[in-house]
Amino acid sequence: MPVWRLVPFSEAEVEPVPPGKVHHWYCKPGMVQETNLMFVRAHLLPGQAHRFHHHPQMEEILYVLSGTAEQWVERERRIMKAGDSLYLPVGIVHGTYNIGQDVLDFLAVLSPAKNPGPITVDDGESEPWKSLRA
């Protein structure tokens, strides 16, 4: 029988990601038995970002709780605010940048969590992504 798990905010696995980023993990392999999901709440300070990257074998959903995100999907730029969500298919290059004056607080769900990896590939130093926001 599958095991369920309640994770209060005070018990989330906190991963500081310097500079200016904190991840609060609620679900991922090794934390929740038999899961094939990854669920994280991310806080980005003003000016910080999850630079251009992609997930070679995972799809992703982003949901903004508060703040303002400059969201890139491939070469297209959109602004996301509280209540906005985004679905990203496997392998799509994307980046999330906090362009507001407040903390950008958003959720991300990725699946499948069980794959041969890597989970994330940084594209920020490769063209055209390196020059896109210049």
C-alpha positions as CSV (number, residue, x, y, z in Angstrom):
1,M,0.0,0.0,0.0
2,P,1.4,3.5,-0.9
3,V,2.4,5.7,2.0
4,W,1.1,9.2,2.1
5,R,3.0,12.1,3.7
6,L,1.8,15.5,5.1
7,V,4.6,18.1,4.9
8,P,4.0,21.3,7.0
9,F,5.9,24.3,5.8
10,S,8.1,24.0,8.9
11,E,9.2,20.5,7.8
12,A,9.9,21.2,4.1
13,E,13.4,20.4,3.1
14,V,15.1,23.8,2.7
15,E,17.7,24.1,0.0
16,P,19.5,27.5,-0.1
17,V,20.6,28.2,-3.7
18,P,22.9,31.3,-3.5
19,P,22.6,34.0,-4.4
20,G,19.2,35.1,-3.4
21,K,17.2,31.9,-4.0
22,V,15.7,29.3,-1.6
23,H,13.9,26.1,-2.6
24,H,11.4,24.5,-0.2
25,W,11.0,20.8,-1.2
26,Y,7.8,19.0,-0.4
27,C,8.0,16.0,-2.6
28,K,10.9,14.2,-4.4
29,P,12.4,10.8,-4.5
30,G,14.1,10.0,-1.2
31,M,11.7,12.3,0.6
32,V,8.4,10.7,-0.3
33,Q,8.3,6.9,-0.7
34,E,7.6,5.7,-4.3
35,T,6.9,9.1,-5.8
36,N,7.5,10.0,-9.4
37,L,6.8,13.7,-8.8
38,M,9.0,16.6,-7.7
39,F,7.2,19.5,-6.0
40,V,9.1,22.6,-4.9
41,R,8.3,26.1,-3.7
42,A,10.9,28.6,-4.9
43,H,11.6,32.1,-3.5
44,L,13.7,34.4,-5.7
45,L,14.8,37.8,-4.3
46,P,14.5,40.8,-6.6
47,G,16.9,40.6,-9.5
48,Q,17.5,36.8,-9.0
49,A,16.6,34.1,-11.5
50,H,16.4,30.5,-12.5
51,R,18.4,31.2,-15.7
52,F,17.8,29.6,-19.0
53,H,17.7,25.8,-18.6
54,H,15.8,22.8,-19.6
55,H,14.8,19.4,-18.3
56,P,15.8,16.7,-20.8
57,Q,13.3,14.1,-19.6
58,M,10.8,16.0,-17.4
59,E,7.7,18.1,-18.0
60,E,7.0,21.0,-15.7
61,I,4.2,23.2,-14.4
62,L,5.0,26.6,-12.8
63,Y,2.4,28.5,-10.7
64,V,3.1,32.0,-9.4
65,L,1.9,32.7,-5.8
66,S,3.2,36.2,-5.5
67,G,5.6,38.6,-7.2
68,T,6.3,39.4,-10.8
69,A,8.2,37.0,-13.1
70,E,9.7,37.7,-16.5
71,Q,9.1,34.2,-17.9
72,W,11.0,33.1,-21.0
73,V,9.9,30.0,-23.0
74,E,12.5,29.5,-25.8
75,R,12.7,33.0,-27.4
76,E,9.3,34.2,-26.2
77,R,9.0,36.6,-23.2
78,R,5.9,36.9,-21.0
79,I,5.1,38.5,-17.6
80,M,3.6,36.2,-15.0
81,K,1.9,37.4,-11.8
82,A,0.0,35.8,-8.9
83,G,-2.4,33.1,-10.2
84,D,-0.7,32.6,-13.5
85,S,0.6,29.1,-14.5
86,L,2.7,27.7,-17.3
87,Y,3.0,24.2,-18.7
88,L,6.4,23.2,-20.2
89,P,6.8,20.1,-22.2
90,V,9.9,17.9,-22.0
91,G,13.1,19.6,-23.2
92,I,11.9,23.2,-23.6
93,V,14.4,25.9,-22.7
94,H,13.0,28.4,-20.2
95,G,14.0,30.9,-17.6
96,T,12.3,32.6,-14.7
97,Y,13.5,36.1,-13.7
98,N,12.3,38.2,-10.7
99,I,11.8,41.6,-12.2
100,G,9.7,42.9,-9.3
101,Q,10.5,44.7,-6.1
102,D,9.3,41.9,-3.9
103,V,10.2,38.2,-3.5
104,L,9.0,36.0,-6.4
105,D,7.2,33.1,-4.8
106,F,6.2,30.2,-7.1
107,L,5.6,26.5,-7.2
108,A,7.0,24.0,-9.6
109,V,5.9,20.4,-10.3
110,L,8.2,18.2,-12.4
111,S,7.6,14.7,-13.6
112,P,8.8,12.0,-14.0
113,A,11.2,12.4,-11.1
114,K,12.6,8.9,-11.7
115,N,14.7,9.1,-14.8
116,P,18.4,8.5,-15.7
117,G,19.1,12.2,-15.4
118,P,20.3,14.9,-15.5
119,I,17.3,16.7,-14.0
120,T,18.3,20.1,-15.2
121,V,20.7,21.4,-17.9
122,D,22.0,25.0,-17.6
123,D,21.7,26.8,-21.0
124,G,22.5,30.3,-19.7
125,E,26.0,30.4,-21.1
126,S,25.0,29.0,-24.5
127,E,23.8,31.1,-27.4
128,P,21.2,32.3,-28.2
129,W,20.2,32.2,-24.5
130,K,23.3,34.0,-23.2
131,S,22.5,37.1,-25.3
132,L,18.7,37.0,-25.2
133,R,18.2,39.2,-22.2
134,A,21.2,41.5,-22.9
